[in-house]
Amino acid sequence: MDITYKNKKIERVCTDAKTAERTYGREMADKIHQRIDEICAVDTVEIMIQFHIGRCHALK
């Protein structure tokens, strides 16, 4: 799946491990990159919901 970022700062945090770790700490940086990898691995959000990937839930 293609990911579009709101701005360059968010893109940098999501694509660069060192920037993410410096900004949010090691544990959160690992979680951010885990989620980004999960999103990139699937074709649609529907698949993520179907297989309970990334704790997706229906919006109210």
Residue frames as a rotation matrix with the C-alpha (Angstrom) as fourth column:
MET 1
0.588 0.809 0.000 0.00
0.809 -0.588 0.000 0.00
0.000 0.000 -1.000 0.00
ASP 2
-0.246 -0.628 0.738 1.25
0.554 -0.716 -0.425 3.49
0.795 0.304 0.524 -0.77
ILE 3
0.194 0.229 -0.954 1.63
0.948 -0.294 0.122 5.85
-0.253 -0.928 -0.274 2.16
THR 4
0.046 -0.115 0.992 1.17
0.440 -0.889 -0.123 9.61
0.897 0.443 0.010 1.86
TYR 5
-0.333 -0.276 -0.902 2.47
0.942 -0.132 -0.308 11.74
-0.034 -0.952 0.304 4.71
LYS 6
0.700 0.682 -0.215 0.98
0.693 -0.721 -0.030 15.04
-0.175 -0.128 -0.976 5.88
ASN 7
0.878 -0.475 -0.059 4.35
-0.477 -0.860 -0.178 16.80
0.034 0.185 -0.982 5.88
LYS 8
0.338 -0.848 -0.408 8.09
-0.296 0.315 -0.902 16.18
0.894 0.425 -0.144 5.52
LYS 9
-0.355 -0.470 0.808 8.69
-0.899 -0.065 -0.432 16.06
0.256 -0.880 -0.400 9.28
ILE 10
0.393 0.583 0.711 6.27
-0.712 0.682 -0.166 13.16
-0.582 -0.441 0.684 9.75
GLU 11
0.914 -0.094 -0.395 7.67
-0.261 0.608 -0.750 11.42
0.310 0.789 0.531 6.68
ARG 12
-0.021 -0.998 0.055 11.20
-0.597 -0.032 -0.801 11.73
0.802 -0.050 -0.596 8.07
VAL 13
-0.263 -0.020 0.965 10.16
-0.934 0.257 -0.249 10.24
-0.243 -0.966 -0.086 11.43
CYS 14
0.626 0.650 0.432 8.33
-0.518 0.760 -0.393 7.36
-0.583 0.023 0.812 9.74
THR 15
0.944 -0.254 -0.208 11.09
-0.056 0.501 -0.864 6.53
0.324 0.827 0.459 7.26
ASP 16
0.003 -0.995 0.099 14.27
-0.277 -0.096 -0.956 7.23
0.961 -0.024 -0.276 9.24
ALA 17
0.464 0.194 -0.864 14.87
0.592 0.658 0.465 5.10
0.659 -0.728 0.190 12.33
LYS 18
-0.531 -0.750 -0.394 17.42
0.809 -0.312 -0.497 7.48
0.250 -0.583 0.773 13.88
THR 19
-0.752 0.328 0.573 15.10
-0.251 -0.945 0.210 10.48
0.610 0.014 0.792 13.57
ALA 20
0.314 0.927 -0.206 12.22
-0.172 0.269 0.948 8.50
0.934 -0.262 0.244 15.08
GLU 21
0.249 -0.286 -0.925 14.38
0.834 0.549 0.055 7.28
0.492 -0.785 0.375 17.97
ARG 22
-0.809 -0.586 0.042 15.73
0.508 -0.734 -0.451 10.78
0.295 -0.344 0.892 18.66
THR 23
-0.578 0.654 0.488 12.21
-0.435 -0.753 0.493 12.24
0.690 0.073 0.720 18.61
TYR 24
0.376 0.918 0.130 10.16
-0.697 0.188 0.692 9.57
0.611 -0.351 0.710 20.40
GLY 25
-0.004 -0.433 0.901 12.60
-0.873 0.440 0.208 7.18
-0.487 -0.787 -0.380 22.07
ARG 26
-0.828 -0.512 -0.231 13.63
-0.557 0.702 0.444 3.66
-0.065 0.496 -0.866 21.10
GLU 27
-0.703 0.588 0.400 10.48
0.328 0.767 -0.552 1.78
-0.631 -0.257 -0.732 22.12
MET 28
0.304 0.867 -0.394 8.07
-0.010 -0.411 -0.912 4.12
-0.953 0.281 -0.116 20.32
ALA 29
-0.102 -0.428 -0.898 10.35
-0.916 -0.312 0.252 4.32
-0.388 0.849 -0.360 17.26
ASP 30
-0.956 -0.228 0.185 10.25
-0.168 0.941 0.293 0.52
-0.241 0.249 -0.938 17.02
LYS 31
-0.278 0.937 0.213 6.45
0.488 0.329 -0.808 0.57
-0.827 -0.121 -0.549 17.19
ILE 32
0.284 0.336 -0.898 6.22
-0.505 -0.744 -0.438 3.31
-0.815 0.578 -0.042 14.54
HIS 33
-0.440 -0.554 -0.706 8.38
-0.889 0.159 0.430 1.35
-0.126 0.817 -0.563 12.13
GLN 34
-0.866 0.242 0.437 6.51
0.178 0.967 -0.184 -1.88
-0.467 -0.082 -0.880 12.89
ARG 35
0.123 0.983 -0.138 3.21
0.240 -0.164 -0.957 -0.20
-0.963 0.085 -0.256 11.94
ILE 36
0.177 -0.133 -0.975 4.70
-0.817 -0.572 -0.070 1.33
-0.549 0.809 -0.210 8.78
ASP 37
-0.837 -0.528 -0.141 6.02
-0.526 0.709 0.469 -2.11
-0.148 0.467 -0.872 7.75
GLU 38
-0.566 0.714 0.412 2.59
0.419 0.679 -0.603 -3.66
-0.710 -0.168 -0.683 8.39
ILE 39
0.368 0.720 -0.588 0.87
-0.158 -0.575 -0.803 -0.99
-0.916 0.388 -0.098 6.29
CYS 40
-0.136 -0.513 -0.848 3.36
-0.934 -0.219 0.282 -1.42
-0.330 0.830 -0.449 3.43
ALA 41
-0.900 -0.317 0.301 2.91
-0.255 0.940 0.228 -5.20
-0.355 0.128 -0.926 3.45
VAL 42
-0.281 0.877 0.389 -0.85
0.567 0.479 -0.670 -5.19
-0.774 0.032 -0.632 2.76
ASP 43
-0.707 0.093 0.701 -2.81
0.658 -0.277 0.701 -4.09
0.259 0.956 0.135 -0.29
THR 44
-0.098 0.762 0.640 -5.80
-0.009 -0.644 0.765 -2.57
0.995 0.069 0.070 1.50
VAL 45
-0.632 -0.015 0.775 -6.92
-0.734 -0.309 -0.605 -1.51
0.249 -0.951 0.184 4.97
GLU 46
0.471 0.880 -0.065 -9.67
-0.838 0.469 0.278 -4.12
0.275 -0.076 0.958 4.68
ILE 47
0.343 -0.445 -0.827 -7.04
0.090 0.892 -0.442 -6.88
0.935 0.077 0.346 4.86
MET 48
-0.731 -0.625 0.274 -5.60
-0.166 -0.228 -0.960 -5.32
0.662 -0.747 0.063 8.01
ILE 49
-0.237 0.743 0.626 -9.06
-0.970 -0.213 -0.114 -5.32
0.049 -0.635 0.771 9.61
GLN 50
0.608 0.530 -0.591 -9.84
-0.581 0.804 0.122 -8.87
0.540 0.269 0.797 8.47
PHE 51
0.317 -0.588 -0.745 -6.65
0.400 0.795 -0.457 -10.32
0.860 -0.153 0.486 9.95
HIS 52
0.955 0.161 -0.247 -6.53
0.290 -0.360 0.887 -8.01
0.054 -0.919 -0.391 13.02
ILE 53
-0.023 -0.991 0.135 -3.23
0.959 -0.060 -0.277 -6.40
0.283 0.123 0.951 12.00
GLY 54
-0.758 -0.448 0.474 -2.34
0.353 -0.893 -0.279 -3.17
0.548 -0.045 0.835 13.79
ARG 55
-0.636 0.543 -0.548 -5.37
0.634 -0.038 -0.773 -3.10
-0.441 -0.839 -0.320 16.09
CYS 56
-0.919 0.368 0.142 -7.62
-0.152 -0.664 0.732 -1.53
0.364 0.651 0.666 13.42
HIS 57
-0.566 0.810 -0.153 -11.22
0.610 0.287 -0.738 -0.85
-0.554 -0.511 -0.657 14.37
ALA 58
-0.086 0.646 0.759 -14.29
0.900 -0.276 0.337 0.63
0.427 0.712 -0.558 12.74
LEU 59
-0.971 -0.217 0.104 -14.69
0.170 -0.925 -0.341 4.38
0.170 -0.313 0.934 13.08
LYS 60
-0.261 0.918 -0.297 -17.85
0.887 0.107 -0.449 5.71
-0.381 -0.381 -0.843 14.69
